Amino acid sequence: MKRAQRPIQIEPVHIVGGGLSGSEGAWQIARRGVPVVLHEMRPVRSTAVHKSGQFAELVCSNSFRSDDATGSAIGLLHAEMRRLGSLVMRTADAHKLPAGGALAVDREGFAAAITAAIEDEPLIDIRREEILMPPPEWDNVIIATGPLTSPALADAIRALTGEASLAFFDAIAPIIHRDTIDFDIAWFQSRYDKAGPGGSGADYINCPLTQAQYDAFVDALLAGDKVAFHDFESTTPYFDGCLPIEVMAERGRETLRHGPMKPFGLTDAHRPAEKPYAVVQLRQDNKLGTLFNMVGFQTKLKHGEQISIFRTIPGLANAEFARLGGLHRNTFLNSPKLLNETLRLKAMPRLRFAGQITGCEGYVESAAIGLLAGRFAAAERLGEKLNLPPPTTAHGALIGHITGGHIETIDSGARSFQPMNVNFGLFPPLGARTARGAQKQALCARALADLDTWIGTAVPHAAE
């Protein structure tokens, strides 16, 4: 049933990319009575991984991960999106498959249903074409082209942003929740107690290894099962020479001990008379101080191998990982530097970015950022006040990470911002200290309460 049209002509919002983010963004805009032109290059031009021209095609797993809204950050994001009228979540629920506590979907049925919903929406104009660069007359644009943005558009974005590189092998080090590190073993100290800009001289968490522990760790790295590159990744060079730790280990048993695991300039606070043979350092990764990354630990090890091997490091036996390491071709912006809080490009504010190109990981996270970008674009078109989600919600935590939640690096030419899934380390901590299980439940309860308040303050959308 068509909704009542507004009496005045409203210029359309243009969206480039018909994946999860672009589809969700288009849906959110149209539900507010604003016309949308959705540009998708498939099937006119395909990618190395897509098989069809359907919208929101799932190219990897068919799982949306945990659906537990009381103890999991991704399950909480599911719940928030349902309350916000998400097309992606509505369709996932209608096409779910048995998967225990996870939400898995029939990928073909899911994409077909999303495509049908988009095609049947009268306010969405679908154009099957590749966009090399949005023309200047498009004054409200969302670019949601994902990690496999076409080379021509990627080149145009790179030229516009002035970034040295956009597409590269994305070397990611694991990130650990600080409250799962054993500080009876680990300690805070900067190398030689040096206080850098904004530092105190005790800015790193240090985990010491004896020679026997170091040798066993190197053996495990060399024997560990690694992820193979996809064909389309095989010609992309490593970014800035960021070698995987297992590749460094292959170059000699002492390479790591004179690289990211060097013990020099450090004194074990618990055993000052014992000199560590090697040290793993962790550096604060977010402004909240809840997440720490393993310095220099980018890796191609499979995720299960990473967990088992890295938990052999003293102090990390019970570590919980907000993100595991990886190395793959990716296309994403240095968003905290380039985007404002509503995802607009500072260098050209008519452009807004959404989805994985902004630096979020995962199907649902991509769709959630598309949902927010769509709401922002529609509000601007209607002359309404933009209403940011509270940082205590999963949506607010995600957009906070993308637009400024990271720690600025002081290394020349380096970029510390990396893509990440939603996780509780991105949320503002609770005031009272609680056990970790109860803490997750409390964070979820707070998020949903704050989301309901936020929804209540929003301007109602167009009549159904």
N, C-alpha and C positions, 0 to 999 in steps of 0.2 A: 504494500500500500504506500503510495507516494505521500510524503509529508507536505504540509502547506508551504508554498514558496513565499519568500520574503518579497514585499512590494517593490524594493529597489534592486537594481542590478548589482551583484557582488562579483568582483573580479576573482578568478580562480587562484588557488594555491597550486603550484606545480611541484610534483614529487618525482624525483629521478630514482628509479629502482623499485621493483615489485616483489622484493623478498618479504620476510616477516615484518621488518621494520617499516618499509614503505607501504605495505598493505594495511598494517595496523594504523599508521599515520593517516592514510587516505580515508579509512573508515571513520576514525575519530573526527576528522574535519567535516566529512559529509554529514555525520550525525548531528552536527551543529548548524546545518543549513548552508554551509559554505561549499561552493563547487570546487572540484579537484580535477586537475589533469595529471594522470598517472602515466609516466613514461617508462616503458620496460623494453630493453633491447632484444630479449629473447622472445620468440625463436628466430628473429631476423639475424641476430648474432648471438651465439651461445658462448658458454664459458667452458673451461676444462673439466668442470665437475657436474654441471647441470645436465639433465637428461630431457627436459621438457620445457614448454613455454608457460607452464602454470605458475600462478602467483604462490609465494610462500612455499616453494618446493624445498623439502628437507634433503640436504645432500650428504649428510653424515648419519649420525644416529637418529633413531625415531623416538628417542626419550627426551622428555622435558624435565627429567630428574625428579627429585623427591617432591611429593605433593603434601607433605606434612607442614601445615601452617602454624603449628605450635612449637616446633623445635628445629626448623630448618629455614635458612634465609631464602632459598629458592622457592620452597613451599609457601612462605610468607608472600613472596612476590606474586606467585600464582593467585593467592587469595586477594591481594590488593588489585590485581588486574581484573579479576572477576567483578569486584565491586565498582570498578571504573568502566565497565561495559566493554571489555576487550573482545574484539572479534577473534583473535588468535586463541584465547582461552576458551571462549564459547565453542569454537570449532574443535579444539583439542578434546574438550569434555564429551562432545558428540561422537568422536571417532577414537576413543581411548581403547586400549588393548590391555589384557591382564598383565600386570607388571609389579605385583606386590605393592609396596608403598610408593612406587614411582608412577608418574604419568607418562605412559607411552602411547603413541598414536599409530593408526593405519596411515602411513605416509601418503599413499596415493589418494585415499579418501579425504584426508585432511587438506591436501593441496587443491583437490577438485572442489571441495566445499568452499574454501577461501576464494578461489577463482570465481565460482558461481556467485558468491555474495558480492564481490567487487563488480562483476559484470552486470548484476541486477540492480545495483545502486544507481538511480538516475542522476545523481549529482557527481558521479565519477566518470570522466571521459578518459578512456584507455587509448594510448597511442603506442604502438609497437615500433620503436625507433631508438637508435643509439644517440644519446646526447653527448656531444663533445665538450660543450660548455654552455650553461644556461645563458640565453641571450639577455641583454640589458633590460629589455622591456618586461621581463619576468621579475616582479618586485617582491615576491614572497615565494621562496623556493626551499624545498627540503631535499637534500642529497642523501640518499639511503642506499648506496650502491654496494655496501658490504666489503668483506675482505678481498673479493676478487673484482674490484673496480676495473673497468676496461682501461687498457694502457693509455688511450688518448685522453680520457677524462682524468686519470691519475696524473698525467703530465700537466694538464691544465690546472689542477688543484695545486700541484707542487709549485708551479710558476707563480700562482696567485698567493700562496702562503709564504713563499720564500724559504720553505724548509729544504734542507739539503737532500733529504730522502723521504720518500713516502712508502714505496714498496721495497721490502727487504726481508732477509731472514730475521725473524723476530726472536731474538735470544732472550729467553725468560728464565729468571732465577726463581726458585721456590720462595713462597712467603709463608711465614709461620705466625700463629696467634701467640702473642707475647705471654699470655697467662698459662700457656702449656709448656713453657721452658722451665727447666729445673735450675733455679738459682742457688741451690746448694752446691752445684757444680759450675755453672756459668757465672760470669761476672761482667760488670760494665767497665770498659776502659777504652780509650783511644790509643792508637799506637804512639809510643813515647809520650803519652799523656798530652798530646798536642790538641789544643782547642782551636778548631777551624771556625770560619764565620758562623755565628749562631750556635756554636758548640760549647761544651763544658769541659772537654778533656776526658769525658767518660761517655762517649756517644755510641759505642758499639757494644753489643753483647758478644762475649768471647767464650768459645767452647774448646777446651784443651784436649789434645790427643797425645798419648805416649807413642813411642816408636812402633810398638806392637800393634796398637790400635790404628795408627796411620797405615802401616803395611797391609793390615787386613782391609782397611777402607779402600786402598788403591786396588787390591785384588778384586774386591767386590765391584768396583767401577769397571774394571777391564772385563769382567765376566758377565756383567749385567746385560739384560736383553734391551736392545735399542730399537727406536722407531725408525723405519725406513722412510726416505723422502718420497713424495709423490712425483710422478713424471714431470708435472708442470713446475715443480720446485727445483728440479735438478740443475738448472742453469743459473739460479739466483745465488749470488755470493753471500757469504756471511756478512752481517752488519758490523761495520767498524772492527773487524777482526775478533769478534766475540766468539771464541772457540768454546765448544762444550767441554766440561771438566773431564769427561772420559777421553776426549781427543788430546787434551793436555797431558793426561796420565799416560797415554800411549807414547808420548814423546820422551818419556823417562820417568822413573819412579820418584825422583826428587823434584820434578817439575812443579807439582802442586805446592810442595813445601816451600818453594821459592817464588810462588805466585800467590794465588788467593788464600792459601793456607799457611803463609809464612808466620812464624811465631815471634819474629823480632820486634822489640820494643814493647813487649807485653809481659806482665807479671801476674801469675795466678793469685787472685785475691784470697782464695781459700787455702792454697798451699804455696806460699811465696818462696819457699826454699827449693821447690821442684820446678825446673824449667820445662815447659811444654815442648814436645818435639814438633808439633804442628798445632795450628789453631784455626778453627772455623769462625769467621766473624759474621754477625748479623747486624744490619743497619736499619734504623727506623724507616718505615715505608709510607706511613700516612701521618697526617697532622695530629690525629687523635692519639698516636703512640701505641695503638693496639696491635699493629702489624709490623713485623720485621722480616727483611729479605736476606737470604743467604748470599753474601757478597761473592760474586764471581762464579756462581754455581749454575749457570745456564747449562742445559743438558738435553741429550736426546734419549735418555733412559725412559723406558715405559713407566707409566705412573705407579704401578704396583712395585716395581723395582726401586723407584725413588723413595717410596715410603719405607720399605724394609731396609734399604741401605742407609738412608739419612738418619733413621732412628737408631743406628749403631753409634752415632756421634755422641760423645758424652754430653749430657745436658738436654738432649733431644729425644730421649727414649719414649716420651709420651707426647711428642710434638703433634699438634694438629695443624694441617696445612690449609691456608686460605686459598692457595693456588700452588699447583705443582709446576715444575720447570718444563720448558719446551723450546723447540727451535723449528720454525716453519715460516713459509712465505705468508706475509700478512700485509694488509694495507690499512693503516690507521693514522689519524692525525695526532700531533702533540697537542691534544685538546685543551689542557689547562692553560697553555700559552696562547692558543689560537681562537678558542671559543669563549663567549660570555656565558653567564649563568643560565640563559635560555637557549643555548646551543647555537646562537648566531655567530657567524664568522666575523671576527673583529675587523679584518681587512676589507670585507665586503658584506655589510650587515643584511643585505637582501637574501643572502644564502644562509641556510640553517642545515646542520648535519644531524643525522640520526642513525642508530643501529651500530653495527660492529665497527664501522669506519671511525666512530668517535672514541673507541677504546673500551668497549664492553665486550665480554665474551659470553657466548651461549645463545641459544635460540630465544629463550624467554626474555633474557636481559635485552637483546636486540629489539624484540617487539615492544618491551616496556619503554625503551627510549624513543621508539617510533610513536608510541602512544602519547608521550609527553610532548614531543616535537609537534605532533598534530594538534594537540590542545593549545600549545603556544601559538602556532600559526593561525588557527581559527580565531583565537581571542584577539590577536592583532588585527586580523581582517575585519572583525566585528567591532573594533574599537573598545574592547573590554580590557580591564586590567589583568595583566599576567599574574597568575597565582602559582608560586612555586610550591612543590610538595614539601612538607616538613622533613628535615634531615633525619628524623627518627623513624621515618617510613622506609621501606625497601626502595621505593622510587626515589625518594630524596637522598638516600645513601648512595645510590648508583649515580645520580646526576652530580652529587657532590664529589664523588671520585673522579668523574670525567672532567669536571670543570674546575677542579682545584684542590682535591683531597690529597694529592701526592706531596712528597717532599722535593723541593728544588735541589738538583745536584749542583755541586760547585766544580765538577770536573769539566775541563774545557771541551766544548762541543758535545758533551754527553746529554742524553735524555733519560730521565729516570722514570717517566710515565710509561706504564705498560698496561695492556688490556687485562681485565680481571672479571671473573664471575662475581655475582652478588654474594656477600658473606658477612657474618656478623662483625668482623673487624672493621667494616666501613661505617658502622652505626655509632652514634655517640654513646658512651658507656652509661650504665645505670648509676644512679647516685649511691645506692647501697651495694656493698660487696656481697655476692651470692655465689653458691656453687654453680659450676658451669652449666649443668643441665637445667637448673631452675633459672639461670640467667637467660638462656635462650628463650624459654617460655615467657619470661617477663619482657624481653625485648620484642617478641611477637605481639604480646598483648598491648604493649605501649604503642607499637606501630599501627595496629588496626584501629585503636581508639583515636590516635592522632589523624589517621587517614579519614575516618568518618567525620571528624571535625572539619578537616580540609575540604572534603566533598561538600559539606553543608555550606561552606562559604563561597563555593564556585557559582558562577552565573549559570542558570539552567540552560541546557541545550535545546535545539529546535524540537518542536513537537514531533512525536513519532507518527 
